[in-house]
């Protein structure tokens, strides 16, 4: 969760809000985008562990549904809150490192 250019300054100004400029090296940070990649990986990672855990608890203890809700809803919300900044900073750093900004092309061919 540090500046991808220097590794010293903080990447986020607030929770998941990327700074416009690094305080340590002055690199412009506000131009990149991590896209939907972090969300997809969070869904896959948390889904794997949540479904596995819910299946284990259901087979071993057979609790009522409200116990599952008490167990897994906070686990999903807490896991998402922990993983989102980590994965967003990873994806942002990768797009910064590989200069993978979205390229805008203008079609200048004549229309029939």
N, C-alpha and C positions, 0 to 999 in steps of 0.2 A: 504494500500500500504506500509505496514511495514513488518519487518522480522517476519515470523510466529513463530519463536522460542522465541524471547524476546519481540517483539512488539515495539522496540525502533529504530532499524536501518532501513534504507530505503531498500525496496525490489528491486527496479529497478535502474540500473546504468544509462540507457538511456530510451527513450520511448519504453516500452515493452521488454527491455533487462534485464533479471534477473541477479543480482550480483552473482559472484562466492562465495563470503563469506560476512557475515554480519559484518559491521564495529563495531557494538556495542558488540555483544556477540561471534563473530567468527564462527557461525554456517555455515556449507556448504550449500549454496543455489542453486548452479548451477546444481545440479543433478536432480531436479524435473522437471515436465512438467505439464502444465495445459491442454494440448490436445486441441481439437476442441470445448469443451464445451462453453467457453465464446462467440465464434463466433455464435454458434447456438442460444444462448439466446439473443444476440444482434439482430440477424435476426428476431427472434420472437417478441421481445419487440418493436424494431423500426418499424417492419412491421405492427404490430397492430396499433400503434399510427399514422404512416404515412398513411396507407390505410384509417383509420378512419377519419383523418384530411382531406385527399384529397377528400373523399366521402362527408364530410360535406361542404367543400368549393365548390365542384362541384354542389351539390344540391342547396345550398343557393345562390351562386353568379354566377354560370356558366361562369367561366373565360376561356379564350383561353388556349391551351395546354402549350404555352410558360410561362404563369404565374404559372402553376403547376410545370414546370421545375425549375423556379426561386425560388419557395417556398420549394419544397420537396427534391431536390438534395442537397442543403446546409444543410437542416435539417438532412438528412440521414448521410452525411459525418461528420457533427459536432457531432451528437449524437453518431456515432461510435467512434469518437476520444475521446469523454468524457467517454463512457461506457467501452471501451476496457481495459484501465488500471485497472478500478475498478473490472470488472468481472474476468480479468486474475489474479489479486492478490487474489481474493476470491477463485478461483479454485485452484491456486497454494498453498494457505494456507491450503485448505482442503486436498489436496494430501499430503502435508507435515505432517499435523496433524495425518492423518490416515495411514501414511507410505504406500501410494498406488502407489508405483513405478511399472513400468512394469517388470514383472517377465519373465526372459528368461529361457526356458526349452530346454534341449538338449535331443533329442530322441536317445538313445543308443541301441535301440532294433535292432537285426540283420535284414537285408533286405533279403527277399526271392529271 
